[in-house]
Amino acid sequence: MAIPTDHIFTKGTCLKSELYQLIIDKLTAAGWKNVASLASSDYVVMQSTGNTEDKNLLLNLRDTSSTGANSIVTTDYCVMSYRLQNTYVAGDTGVAGTFGRSCLAWTNLYIAPVGAVTTTLGKDTQLIYHVYADASKLILELEYPTPTGLGPVVIYLGQPDSLFLTQHQGEFL
């Protein structure tokens, strides 16, 4: 498969509370699969072989902050979290899977340009987004209503188009 280099972004709108599902839906449409065997403990585990079809890319996502509190879906808070895992072996149906880096801390992903995890923005706030997704990444630009006083945000999840390091099974050496 050719590696895309001319990214064409799609424009749309969604509520802040719909943003988490939008990310998952765009990754899924681009060929990623949610391979989590127990969502209550593993959350969302998006897996892809990448644009070159020779990778094992894993994005572990959840709708709460790194502390596991305050969902961006059900509350007015603005921080979700992610982990870039190197391996994941799904468990039997209803049984938690095993992560290669089980002790890896969750990293906060601010969906609005706010200074603190405790800053809020109404979950019914209408956002304008521009999104591009392929089998290696998702690039998402978010714009907020003028009255909020918030500037735009760009989120990049996944593998860049060009790598300058040797990579082995999702880890850079």
C-alpha positions in Angstrom: 0.0 0.0 0.0 1.3 3.5 -0.9 2.1 5.7 2.1 -0.3 8.7 2.0 1.6 12.1 2.0 -1.2 14.4 0.8 -3.5 14.5 3.8 -7.0 15.6 3.0 -8.9 16.7 6.0 -12.7 16.3 6.4 -14.6 19.1 8.2 -17.4 18.4 10.5 -19.1 19.4 13.8 -19.8 17.5 16.9 -20.6 18.1 20.6 -17.7 17.9 23.0 -19.4 14.8 24.5 -19.2 13.1 21.1 -15.5 13.7 20.5 -14.2 10.5 22.1 -16.5 8.3 19.9 -15.6 10.4 16.9 -11.9 9.5 17.4 -12.7 5.8 17.7 -15.0 5.9 14.6 -12.5 7.7 12.4 -9.7 5.2 13.4 -12.1 2.3 12.7 -13.1 3.7 9.3 -9.4 4.0 8.5 -8.8 0.3 9.2 -8.0 0.2 12.9 -9.7 -2.4 15.0 -10.7 -2.3 18.7 -9.2 -5.6 20.0 -10.0 -5.1 23.7 -11.4 -8.2 25.3 -12.7 -6.5 28.5 -13.6 -2.8 28.0 -14.0 -2.2 31.8 -10.3 -2.8 32.4 -8.6 -2.6 29.1 -10.7 0.3 27.8 -10.3 0.8 24.0 -7.3 -0.9 22.4 -7.1 0.2 18.8 -4.8 -2.0 16.6 -3.5 -1.4 13.1 -0.8 -2.8 10.8 -0.1 0.7 9.6 0.1 2.1 6.1 2.9 -0.3 5.2 1.0 -3.3 6.7 4.0 -4.5 8.6 3.5 -2.8 12.0 1.6 -3.6 15.2 0.4 -0.2 16.2 -1.5 0.0 19.4 -3.4 3.0 20.8 -4.9 2.4 24.3 -7.6 5.0 24.8 -10.0 6.0 27.6 -12.5 8.9 28.0 -11.1 9.9 31.4 -8.0 11.7 32.6 -4.8 9.9 33.6 -6.3 9.4 37.1 -9.3 7.6 35.7 -11.7 10.4 36.7 -14.0 12.8 34.9 -15.1 11.4 31.5 -15.1 13.8 28.6 -18.3 12.1 27.4 -20.5 12.4 30.5 -19.0 15.4 32.3 -17.8 18.9 31.4 -14.1 18.1 31.9 -11.7 18.3 29.0 -9.1 15.6 29.5 -9.0 12.1 28.2 -6.0 9.8 28.3 -4.0 7.3 26.2 -1.1 4.8 26.3 1.1 3.8 23.4 1.5 0.1 24.0 4.0 -2.2 22.4 2.0 -5.4 22.6 -1.5 -6.6 23.6 -2.8 -10.1 23.9 -6.6 -10.2 24.2 -8.1 -12.4 26.9 -11.0 -14.8 26.4 -14.3 -13.0 25.9 -15.0 -11.1 29.1 -11.4 -11.5 30.4 -8.9 -8.7 30.6 -6.1 -8.8 28.1 -2.3 -8.6 28.8 -0.4 -5.5 27.8 3.4 -5.6 27.1 3.9 -2.6 29.3 1.3 -3.1 31.9 2.9 -0.5 34.3 2.9 2.2 31.6 1.2 5.3 33.0 -1.7 6.9 31.3 -0.9 10.2 29.5 -3.4 13.1 29.6 -4.7 14.3 26.3 -6.2 17.7 26.5 -9.1 18.2 24.0 -9.2 21.9 24.7 -6.4 24.4 25.4 -6.9 24.5 29.1 -4.3 24.9 31.9 -5.6 22.4 34.4 -7.2 19.0 34.4 -10.0 20.5 36.5 -11.0 23.1 33.8 -14.4 22.5 32.3 -16.2 23.1 29.1 -19.9 22.2 28.7 -20.3 18.7 27.2 -23.0 20.2 24.9 -20.5 22.7 23.4 -20.5 22.5 19.6 -17.0 22.0 18.1 -15.8 22.3 14.6 -13.3 19.7 13.6 -11.0 18.8 10.7 -9.8 15.2 10.7 -7.6 13.0 8.8 -7.1 9.3 9.6 -5.3 6.4 7.9 -4.0 3.1 9.0 -1.0 4.7 10.8 -2.5 7.8 12.5 -5.2 10.3 13.3 -4.7 14.0 13.0 -7.5 16.1 14.5 -7.9 19.9 14.6 -10.5 21.3 17.0 -12.1 24.8 17.0 -14.2 26.1 19.8 -17.0 28.7 19.8 -15.7 32.3 20.0 -17.4 33.1 23.3 -15.3 30.4 25.0 -12.1 32.3 24.4 -10.4 29.1 23.5 -8.0 28.8 20.6 -7.8 25.8 18.3 -6.1 22.5 19.3 -4.3 20.0 17.1 -4.1 16.3 18.2 -1.8 13.7 16.5 -2.1 10.1 17.6 -0.1 7.4 15.9 3.0 7.0 13.8 4.4 9.9 11.7 4.8 9.6 8.0 8.6 9.5 8.2 10.7 7.6 10.7 14.4 8.3 11.4 14.8 5.6 14.1 14.9 1.8 13.9 11.6 0.4 15.2 10.9 -3.1 16.5 7.3 -4.2 17.4 6.0 -0.8 18.3 9.1 0.3 20.2 11.7 2.7 19.0 15.3 1.5 19.6 
